[in-house]
């Protein structure tokens, strides 16, 4: 194709979208069957867009796309031509939920020729997915006999039209909604669903299905100015409601979860999001339809990404979209309903933190979601409220509103409509758990001392201001690990020094006299910052992360250390560097810290009263440099999660290897015992802040090896403290002497036997 021809073709960007949408509105409002209206729609599109062919494929059961209507292909092919998802160009569009615009469609590797359609002479093709609720409901296609370049504006218009068609499909006038349900009557039987535990705990209650979607009655606008005004009013009302929610007394017991909720508020004011909505209104959609179109497009684009941070932010955006639609419709949240049961279990596709807080916390017992992760905002808030959360991928298809439910967050299991014997068993389990919680609560003010008088320091792992009230409530002695990266991850830009200084000062204020160990920025691997790209990595957990990023970008590390030093202002400060693989890295980090300390004094700022520097023991190579390391640090802390995976070369994120090797195995226990001996000889403080510390049996083994400081999540403090107060360390140490050289895969069974024989409460 020569340049002149391309310019001529490219100049045609499509029809007047407003006029086309107005005509579609008349068709949708008219009489006749759904099939009649669909036939009229494809004819109208073909005419307005000067296309030789316009076809509509609709998704049927079994992920089959059926030709439902066409203008330009053989009419005899309607309801006979079918393509599997992924088959042909139409199937590719459905499989990836992405538009395709091809000048030479027959040359595309996915092209599939169907002779019954009579599409031989058609050269160019443009197709868009028909989306509804983030799912593909069909595909809308244009074809031209002559080779044509499809402008981006034309494809966008086609996507807008597909939204209108989606309403016709979703209404059940073309395909019965029950056809694509693969559950049928068995959904009424008792069921046991397995999932992923996002927050531990047990709960029983009645299912309340969280379906915040608003039915959009009118897709096409009659007055653009009025729709823009409606959007502005709804945004103002939504912002005010969010502010009221953040200030609500219900949050007072949580501390101030500003890191999460400020980000949520930031999404609500995102200019890119709002500009896309306003542009969709300018194309002729109502405010509601514009909001939904932007969300459909965003969800499809982001669902293909694997970065966990980005996918979790999508849940926040879902929450905001639903809230904005409710404000546009003049409705209240369904959580406001007075008919909610006293014991409710929330079931949702996804959930935002503010949506969770909409529900009465006195009634809310558990949460089941189809999408989420332990680090998602809603899970962090649920953890603060001690609400069990389980992810089950097919929950909404398996659970009906009003179903009795049991949520077992400890074992990632959901019981739907459980039989009486199951309910009785779980009632007993919950009663036992409640009695244990009472027992744990009674130990809160008791000293963390073993039965034979050995003191053990129990500290907390924290990462947000929302965690700090647990420091006082649990009776922990301090914060053994404060993860500074979470506030970085919930912002769209790197926080300025004064912002960081304010945050760290507030943490110290909340902790009071209790010590806090701040771990410097530990990002990379599965914790990427939205404003920092490391590119593709074959193995991110072994890649560019933690101290490696800090040393490669010393300005980032300097700013964080500067903020920590300023925040201390005459108070003790403990700084710990993560992922140190060699002493040279620690020396480089300490040099940066010393530079910032000199800068602080030069500017007349008050330095910390004491400054302690430590290193995380996560990389096995550092263990071979202990004689050089220990004189250079005030303390070390074992990150057992990473250390275990590196010792055994077993990715803890891989289901096939995550549980293959036990931390309570002879290799790991020998390693930890030697570390205890080396630190004792060098008179360097040693702690462990991985998941091992929070499991009573593992904690027992650590104490038997010589650990005297353990840092854990707040819910683990009670069980671990109860265990250690029932433990005779001398007897345990004598018993363990004969275990280290055994060839066993795991020493866990033998340690359990010791606990049972000696009355240790694990």
NUTOR-323369 format. One record per residue (C-alpha): x, y, z; residue in one letter. Coordinates in steps of 0.1 Angstrom, whole numbers, padded with zeros to 4 digits, always signed. Each point is the difference from the previous one (the first is absolute). Example, Ala and Ser with C-alpha at 12.3 -4.5 7.8 and 13.67 -1.06 7.14 Angstrom:
BEGIN
+0123-0045+0078A/+0014+0034-0007S/
***
This chain:
BEGIN
+0000+0000+0000X/+0015+0034-0010X/+0001+0030+0024X/-0029+0018-0017X/-0023-0029+0002X/+0008-0006+0037X/-0006+0037+0008X/-0034-0002-0019X/-0011-0030+0019X/+0013+0012+0034X/-0019+0033-0005X/-0033-0020+0005X/-0002-0003+0038X/-0036-0012+0002X/-0034+0015+0002X/-0014+0027+0022X/-0001-0020+0032X/-0027+0021+0017X/-0023-0004-0030X/+0006-0038-0001X/-0006-0004+0037X/-0032+0020-0002X/-0012-0023-0027X/+0010-0031+0020X/-0019+0015+0030X/-0032+0000-0022X/+0006-0036-0010X/+0006-0011+0036X/-0032+0018+0011X/-0021-0015-0028X/-0021-0031-0001X/+0007-0034-0013X/+0021-0029+0013X/+0036+0002+0010X/+0010-0018-0032X/-0020+0026-0021X/+0017+0029+0017X/+0035-0016-0004X/-0007-0005-0037X/-0009+0037-0003X/+0031+0010+0020X/+0025-0018-0022X/-0017+0015-0031X/+0001+0035+0015X/+0037-0004+0009X/+0009-0013-0034X/-0017+0029-0017X/+0013+0028+0023X/+0036-0014+0000X/+0000-0007-0038X/+0009-0036+0007X/-0006-0028-0024X/-0007-0023+0030X/-0011+0004+0036X/-0004-0031+0020X/-0008-0008+0036X/+0012-0032+0017X/-0015-0009+0034X/+0016-0022+0027X/-0019-0032+0006X/+0005-0028+0026X/+0034-0017-0002X/+0018+0031-0012X/-0013-0002-0035X/-0006+0031-0021X/-0030-0002-0022X/-0008+0022-0030X/-0033+0017+0011X/-0004+0027-0025X/+0017+0013-0031X/-0003+0026-0028X/+0022-0010-0029X/+0007-0037+0006X/-0023-0029-0010X/-0031+0001+0021X/-0001-0038-0001X/+0031+0000+0022X/-0019+0018+0029X/-0003-0024+0030X/+0020-0026-0019X/+0036+0014+0000X/+0017-0005+0033X/+0035+0006+0012X/+0017-0011+0032X/+0016+0027+0021X/+0035+0003-0014X/-0010-0013-0034X/+0003+0024-0029X/+0004+0038+0003X/-0034+0002+0017X/+0011-0026+0025X/+0032+0018+0006X/-0018+0033+0008X/-0022-0019+0025X/+0029-0019+0015X/+0020+0031+0008X/-0029+0025+0003X/+0019+0024-0023X/-0010+0018-0031X/+0018-0009-0033X/+0002+0021-0032X/+0016-0018-0029X/+0006+0014-0035X/+0007-0035-0014X/-0021-0024+0021X/+0005-0032-0021X/+0038+0002+0006X/-0004+0001+0038X/+0011-0034+0015X/-0032-0003+0019X/-0023+0005-0031X/-0025-0029-0003X/-0019-0003-0032X/-0037-0011+0002X/-0014-0006-0035X/-0036+0001+0011X/+0003+0037+0009X/+0011+0011-0035X/+0028+0023+0013X/+0025-0008-0027X/+0001+0035-0015X/+0005+0019+0032X/+0036+0013+0006X/-0001+0022+0031X/-0015-0006+0034X/-0005+0018+0033X/-0016-0017+0030X/-0006+0009+0037X/-0011-0021+0029X/-0035+0005+0014X/+0007+0004+0037X/-0024-0001+0030X/+0012-0001+0036X/+0036-0005-0011X/-0009-0032-0019X/-0002-0006-0038X/-0036-0005-0011X/+0007+0000-0038X/+0019+0017-0028X/-0011+0028-0024X/+0018+0000-0034X/+0003+0023-0030X/+0014-0012-0034X/+0009+0017-0033X/+0007-0014-0034X/+0027+0026-0007X/+0031+0003+0021X/-0007+0025+0027X/+0020+0016+0028X/-0023+0003+0031X/+0006+0032+0019X/+0001-0002+0038X/-0031+0023+0002X/-0020-0025-0020X/+0010-0029+0023X/-0009+0021+0030X/-0035+0007-0015X/-0004-0037-0006X/+0009-0007+0036X/-0027+0025+0012X/-0026-0017-0023X/+0010-0034+0015X/-0010+0013+0034X/-0035+0006-0013X/-0001-0035-0015X/+0012-0014+0033X/-0031+0013+0017X/-0021-0019-0025X/+0020-0032+0006X/-0001+0004+0038X/-0037+0005+0000X/-0005-0037-0009X/-0019+0008-0032X/+0025-0018-0022X/+0014-0028+0023X/-0017-0012+0031X/+0022+0009+0030X/-0004-0036+0014X/+0015-0015-0031X/+0035+0012+0009X/-0003-0011+0036X/+0017-0034+0005X/-0014-0005+0035X/-0037-0008-0004X/-0019-0016+0028X/+0030-0014+0019X/+0007+0035+0013X/-0026-0006+0026X/+0019-0029+0015X/+0026+0003+0028X/+0034+0008-0015X/+0035+0003+0012X/+0021+0026-0018X/+0038+0003+0001X/+0018+0032-0005X/+0029+0021+0013X/+0002+0013+0035X/+0004+0038+0000X/-0006+0006+0037X/-0003-0028+0026X/-0030-0006+0023X/-0033-0018+0003X/-0034+0014-0007X/-0036-0012-0004X/-0028+0021-0015X/-0024+0006-0028X/+0012+0009-0035X/-0006+0036-0011X/+0010+0003-0037X/+0017+0033-0007X/-0011+0011-0035X/+0005+0037-0002X/-0006+0003-0037X/-0027+0024-0009X/-0023-0009-0029X/+0005+0026-0027X/-0034+0007-0015X/+0012+0026-0026X/+0032-0003-0019X/-0002+0029-0024X/-0001+0036+0011X/-0026+0026-0012X/+0019+0030+0014X/+0038-0002+0004X/+0002+0031+0022X/-0026-0014+0024X/+0020-0033+0003X/+0032+0018+0007X/-0017+0020+0027X/-0015-0032+0015X/+0035-0015+0001X/+0014+0030+0018X/-0027-0001+0026X/+0004-0037+0005X/+0038+0004+0004X/-0005+0027+0026X/-0024-0021+0019X/+0023-0030-0002X/+0030+0019+0013X/-0020+0014+0029X/-0013-0035+0008X/+0035-0015+0000X/+0013+0028+0023X/-0029-0007+0023X/+0009-0037+0000X/+0036+0006+0008X/-0010+0023+0029X/-0026-0025+0013X/+0002-0011+0036X/+0002-0036-0012X/+0036+0007-0011X/+0010+0012+0034X/+0007-0035+0013X/+0022-0008-0029X/+0026+0028+0005X/+0002+0023-0030X/+0004-0022-0032X/+0010+0031-0019X/+0024-0018-0023X/-0028-0021-0015X/-0028+0025+0000X/+0020+0029-0013X/+0008-0021-0030X/-0036-0009-0004X/-0009+0038+0001X/+0028+0006-0026X/-0016-0025-0024X/-0033+0019+0003X/+0018+0032-0013X/+0021-0016-0027X/-0001+0023-0030X/+0006-0027-0026X/-0029-0020+0013X/-0023+0030+0001X/+0011+0013-0034X/-0008-0034-0017X/-0035+0001+0015X/-0006+0035-0012X/+0013-0009-0035X/-0025-0029-0001X/-0028+0024+0009X/+0011+0023-0029X/-0003-0030-0023X/-0037-0002+0009X/-0003-0023+0030X/-0019+0007+0032X/+0022+0006+0031X/-0008-0035+0013X/+0008-0017-0033X/+0033+0020-0003X/+0011-0010+0035X/-0008-0036-0008X/+0018+0001-0034X/+0032+0014+0015X/-0001-0026+0028X/-0006-0029-0025X/+0029+0012-0021X/+0023+0005+0031X/-0009-0034+0015X/+0007-0018-0033X/+0033+0017-0005X/+0012-0005+0035X/-0012-0035+0004X/+0027-0012-0025X/+0028+0015+0023X/+0017-0023+0025X/+0014+0027+0023X/-0017-0006+0034X/+0000+0037+0009X/-0018+0011-0032X/-0026-0028+0003X/-0007+0009+0036X/-0006+0036-0009X/-0026-0012-0025X/-0021-0010+0029X/+0001+0035+0014X/-0010+0014-0034X/-0029-0025-0001X/-0012+0013+0034X/+0002+0036-0012X/-0018-0007-0032X/-0029-0017+0019X/-0002+0029+0024X/-0001+0025-0028X/-0028-0019-0017X/-0020-0001+0032X/+0003+0037+0004X/-0010+0006-0036X/-0031-0022+0006X/-0008+0018+0032X/+0002-0033+0020X/+0015-0009+0033X/+0025-0029+0005X/-0017-0033+0004X/+0019-0002+0033X/-0024+0026+0014X/-0029-0025-0001X/-0018-0006+0032X/-0008-0036-0010X/+0036-0013+0002X/+0003-0030+0023X/+0016+0002+0034X/+0028-0024-0011X/+0010+0007-0035X/+0027-0014-0023X/+0007+0023-0029X/+0004-0016-0034X/+0014+0021-0028X/+0019-0002-0033X/+0024+0027+0014X/-0002+0024+0028X/+0016+0034+0008X/+0010+0011+0035X/-0027+0026+0002X/-0027-0025-0012X/+0010-0023+0029X/-0003+0029+0025X/-0035+0008-0013X/-0013-0032+0017X/-0008+0000+0037X/+0031-0015+0016X/-0021-0013+0029X/-0018-0023-0025X/+0027-0008-0024X/+0015-0035+0007X/+0020-0009-0031X/+0008+0009-0036X/+0002-0022-0031X/+0014+0016-0032X/+0007-0013-0035X/+0030+0024-0004X/+0025+0012+0025X/+0033-0006+0017X/+0014+0001+0036X/+0015+0034-0008X/-0031+0016-0015X/-0014+0030+0018X/-0032-0018+0010X/+0019-0028+0016X/+0022+0024+0020X/-0031+0017+0014X/-0017-0034+0006X/+0031-0012+0019X/-0003+0031+0022X/-0036-0009+0007X/+0009-0037+0006X/-0024-0012-0028X/+0009-0032-0018X/+0003+0004-0038X/+0001-0029-0026X/+0004+0003-0037X/-0021-0025-0020X/+0002+0005-0038X/-0036-0012-0008X/-0017+0013+0032X/-0029+0020-0017X/-0010-0030-0021X/+0000-0023+0030X/-0015+0021+0027X/-0035+0015+0001X/-0012+0029+0022X/-0013-0013+0033X/+0020-0032-0001X/+0014-0011+0034X/+0038+0001-0002X/+0030-0011+0020X/+0033+0019-0007X/+0031-0019+0011X/+0028+0026-0006X/+0025-0023+0017X/-0004-0027-0027X/-0012+0020-0029X/-0033-0018-0001X/-0037+0011-0004X/-0029-0022+0009X/-0032+0010-0018X/-0033-0011+0014X/+0018-0023+0024X/-0017-0030+0016X/-0009+0002+0037X/+0029-0022+0011X/+0024+0023-0018X/-0016+0031+0016X/+0002-0017+0034X/+0037-0009-0005X/+0008+0036-0010X/-0020+0015+0029X/+0021-0021+0023X/+0032+0011-0018X/-0010+0037+0003X/-0009-0004+0037X/+0035-0016+0005X/+0016+0028-0019X/-0019+0026+0020X/+0012-0017+0033X/+0035+0000-0014X/-0002+0037-0009X/-0012+0007+0036X/+0030-0019+0013X/+0023+0019-0023X/-0015+0033+0011X/+0007-0010+0036X/+0037-0004-0008X/+0002+0036-0015X/+0013+0016+0032X/+0020-0030+0011X/+0038-0001-0005X/+0013-0019-0030X/+0020-0025+0021X/+0003-0037-0004X/-0009-0024+0028X/+0036-0003+0010X/+0006+0038+0001X/+0014+0008-0035X/-0011+0034-0012X/-0011+0001-0037X/-0006+0034-0018X/-0032-0001-0021X/-0002+0028-0026X/-0023+0008-0029X/+0004+0002-0038X/-0018+0031-0012X/-0003+0019-0033X/-0028+0026+0004X/-0012+0024+0027X/-0031-0022+0001X/+0021-0027+0016X/+0013+0021+0029X/-0029-0003+0024X/+0008-0037+0002X/+0033+0009+0016X/-0017+0011+0031X/-0029-0024-0001X/+0022-0031-0005X/+0024+0007+0028X/+0030-0002-0024X/+0032+0016+0011X/+0006+0019-0033X/+0001-0002-0038X/+0027-0024-0012X/-0007+0008-0036X/-0017+0030-0015X/-0004-0005-0037X/+0005+0035-0015X/-0008-0010-0035X/-0038-0002+0003X/-0005+0038+0002X/+0022+0003-0031X/-0021-0026-0019X/-0034+0017+0006X/+0011+0033-0015X/+0002+0010-0036X/+0034+0018+0004X/+0030-0003+0023X/-0009+0017+0033X/+0020+0031+0008X/+0024+0001+0030X/-0024+0021+0021X/-0028-0024-0007X/+0022-0029+0011X/+0012+0019+0030X/-0035+0007+0012X/-0010-0037-0004X/+0031-0014+0019X/-0005+0026+0028X/-0036-0011+0004X/+0011-0036+0002X/+0024+0009+0028X/-0026+0020+0017X/-0025-0029+0000X/+0027-0024+0012X/+0009+0022+0029X/+0028-0016+0021X/-0002-0032-0019X/+0029-0005-0025X/-0006-0001-0038X/+0023-0015-0026X/-0005+0016-0034X/+0009-0021-0030X/+0010+0021-0029X/-0018-0002-0033X/-0005-0037-0010X/-0016+0001-0034X/+0006-0019-0032X/-0009-0037-0005X/-0038-0002+0007X/-0001+0036+0014X/+0005+0024-0028X/-0006+0037+0003X/-0024+0015-0026X/+0024+0027-0008X/+0031-0022-0003X/+0005-0025-0028X/+0027-0027+0002X/-0010-0016-0033X/-0005-0037-0006X/+0019-0023+0023X/+0003-0038-0003X/+0000-0005+0037X/-0011+0032+0019X/+0007-0015+0035X/+0036-0003-0010X/+0001+0033-0019X/+0002+0037+0004X/-0016+0006+0034X/+0004+0014+0035X/+0035+0013+0009X/+0011-0005-0036X/-0025+0026-0012X/+0011+0023+0029X/+0036-0002-0009X/-0006+0004-0037X/-0022+0030+0007X/+0017+0015+0030X/-0021+0031-0001X/-0031-0021+0009X/+0018-0016+0029X/+0015+0033+0011X/-0034+0017+0001X/-0015-0028+0021X/+0029-0001+0024X/-0002+0039+0002X/-0036-0003+0009X/+0006-0026+0027X/+0028+0020+0016X/-0022+0032+0000X/-0030-0019+0014X/+0021-0014+0029X/+0009+0035+0013X/+0016-0010+0033X/-0016-0034+0002X/+0016-0034-0005X/+0001-0012-0036X/+0005-0035-0013X/+0005-0005-0038X/+0002-0034-0017X/+0012-0007-0036X/-0018-0028-0019X/+0013-0026-0024X/+0037+0006+0008X/+0020-0026-0019X/+0036+0011+0009X/+0016+0022+0026X/+0011+0024-0027X/-0037+0009-0006X/-0005+0007+0037X/+0031+0022+0001X/-0013+0020-0030X/-0034+0004+0017X/+0016+0011+0033X/+0021+0026-0019X/-0032+0015-0014X/-0014+0000+0035X/+0031+0018+0014X/-0002+0026-0028X/-0036+0008+0010X/+0009+0001+0037X/+0027+0025-0008X/-0024+0020-0021X/-0025+0000+0028X/+0025+0015+0025X/+0012+0026-0026X/-0036+0012-0003X/-0003+0004+0037X/-0026-0028+0004X/-0001-0022+0031X/+0015-0034-0006X/-0015-0032+0014X/+0009-0007+0037X/+0014-0034-0011X/+0004-0015-0035X/+0000-0037-0004X/+0007-0016-0034X/-0010-0036-0010X/-0002-0024-0029X/-0025-0025-0011X/+0013-0036-0003X/-0019-0011-0031X/+0027-0009-0025X/+0021-0031+0009X/+0033+0016-0014X/+0000+0024+0030X/+0002-0029+0024X/+0035-0008-0013X/+0011+0036+0009X/-0012+0000+0036X/+0035+0008+0015X/+0001+0031-0022X/-0036+0009+0004X/-0007-0002+0037X/+0026+0026+0011X/-0017+0025-0023X/-0036-0004+0012X/-0019+0006+0032X/-0026-0027-0008X/-0010-0025-0026X/-0035-0013-0008X/-0007-0032-0019X/-0026+0003-0028X/-0009-0037+0001X/-0024+0002-0030X/+0026+0010-0025X/+0029-0018+0017X/-0019-0033-0002X/-0008+0003-0037X/+0036+0009-0008X/+0015-0028+0022X/-0021-0026-0017X/-0001+0017-0035X/-0038-0003+0002X/-0022+0029-0011X/-0025+0007+0027X/-0024+0014-0026X/-0001-0033-0019X/-0027-0023+0012X/+0021-0030-0009X/+0029+0010+0021X/-0014+0024+0026X/-0006-0027+0026X/+0025-0026-0012X/+0026+0008+0026X/-0007+0006+0037X/+0018+0028+0020X/+0000-0025+0028X/+0024-0023-0019X/+0035-0009+0010X/+0017+0022-0026X/-0019+0032+0010X/+0002-0007+0037X/+0038-0007-0002X/+0004+0033-0018X/-0020+0020+0025X/+0018-0016+0030X/+0034+0010-0014X/-0013+0035-0005X/-0011+0002+0036X/+0034-0012+0012X/+0018+0025-0022X/-0021+0030+0012X/+0003-0011+0037X/+0038-0001-0003X/+0001+0035-0017X/-0026+0014+0025X/-0023+0011-0029X/-0038+0000+0005X/-0018-0026-0021X/-0037-0003-0009X/-0022-0017-0025X/-0028+0018-0018X/-0013-0025-0025X/-0031-0022+0001X/+0018-0026+0021X/-0001+0024+0030X/-0038+0001+0000X/-0006-0037+0000X/+0000-0014+0035X/+0018-0033-0008X/+0026+0018-0022X/+0005+0026+0027X/+0005-0027+0025X/+0028-0015-0021X/+0016+0035-0005X/+0000+0005+0038X/+0016-0034+0004X/+0027+0010-0025X/+0008+0031+0020X/-0021+0028-0015X/-0012+0025+0026X/-0017+0025-0022X/-0029-0008-0024X/-0020+0025-0021X/-0034-0010-0014X/-0034+0011-0013X/-0023+0013+0028X/-0024-0031+0000X/+0029-0023+0007X/+0011+0018+0033X/-0026-0018+0022X/+0006-0035-0012X/+0038+0003+0001X/+0000+0017+0034X/-0023-0028+0014X/+0024-0026-0015X/+0032+0014+0015X/-0016+0005+0034X/-0006-0037+0001X/+0035-0010-0013X/+0030-0013+0020X/+0029+0012-0022X/+0026-0021+0017X/-0019-0032-0007X/-0006+0010-0036X/+0037+0008-0006X/+0011-0033+0014X/-0026-0018-0022X/+0010+0019-0032X/+0037-0008+0003X/-0006-0034-0016X/-0021+0013-0029X/+0023+0022-0020X/+0019-0027-0018X/-0029-0022-0008X/-0007-0008-0036X/-0038+0007+0003X/-0018+0022-0026X/-0015+0019+0029X/+0004+0000+0038X/-0036+0014+0004X/-0015-0033+0012X/+0026-0005+0027X/-0004+0035+0012X/-0037-0005+0002X/+0005-0031+0020X/+0022+0019+0025X/-0026+0027+0003X/-0027-0026+0007X/+0021-0019+0025X/+0010+0031+0019X/-0033+0019+0001X/+0011+0028-0023X/-0031+0019-0013X/+0004+0001-0038X/
***
